[in-house]
Amino acid sequence: MSNDTLVDDKTQELDDRLNQETALISWTELVRHFARGVVLNISDSLDLIDVAACLARDDKATLQAWLSAGELRRASDDDARSWTAREPEFWCVVTAPWVLVQEKRPDETDTTPVIAH
């Protein structure tokens, strides 16, 4: 097995794990994390799982590019005021110590797999 294959397998494994750990949450569930200063707001132009994977891999160059472009940023007090007024839902994944969120679009359906018992 080549190194490229191993890297691809590890990347896919990380993406799969992060995808399984992603959930929809409400602002009321997120507020305590915001108070701790650990919420990162992800732009709609980015994929939440891609950002979480870059954070997990400590891909500083990509993260810095997103930070510089304003596509990735720490949630602000203005965000909190807006979220309090609107009570949106968020797609959320944790990459310790960060809680990454992306506001669910109103037209977006929940694509979380249903687990049959």
URFENGI-V134803 format. One record per residue. SS is DSSP state (H for helix, E for strand, - for the rest). OMEGA is omega as a letter, one per 20 degrees, with the letter a starting at -180 (none if undefined). Layout:
[[SS	OMEGA] [SS	OMEGA]]
//
This chain:
[[-	a] [-	r] [H	r] [H	r] [H	r] [H	r] [H	r] [H	r] [H	r] [H	r] [H	r] [H	r] [H	r] [H	r] [H	r] [H	a] [H	a] [H	r] [H	r] [H	a] [-	a] [-	a] [E	r] [E	r] [E	r] [E	r] [H	a] [H	r] [H	a] [H	a] [H	a] [H	r] [H	r] [H	a] [H	r] [H	r] [-	a] [-	a] [E	r] [E	a] [E	a] [E	r] [-	r] [-	a] [-	a] [-	r] [-	a] [H	a] [H	r] [H	r] [H	r] [H	r] [H	r] [H	r] [H	a] [H	r] [H	a] [-	r] [-	a] [H	a] [H	a] [H	r] [H	r] [H	r] [H	r] [H	r] [H	a] [H	a] [H	a] [-	a] [-	r] [E	a] [E	r] [E	r] [-	a] [-	r] [H	r] [H	r] [H	a] [H	r] [H	r] [H	a] [H	r] [H	a] [H	a] [H	a] [-	r] [-	r] [E	a] [E	r] [E	a] [E	r] [E	a] [E	r] [E	a] [-	j] [-	a] [E	r] [E	a] [E	a] [E	r] [E	a] [E	r] [-	r] [-	a] [-	a] [-	a] [-	r] [-	r] [-	a] [-	r] [-	a] [-	r] [-	a] [-	r] [-	a] [-	none]]
//
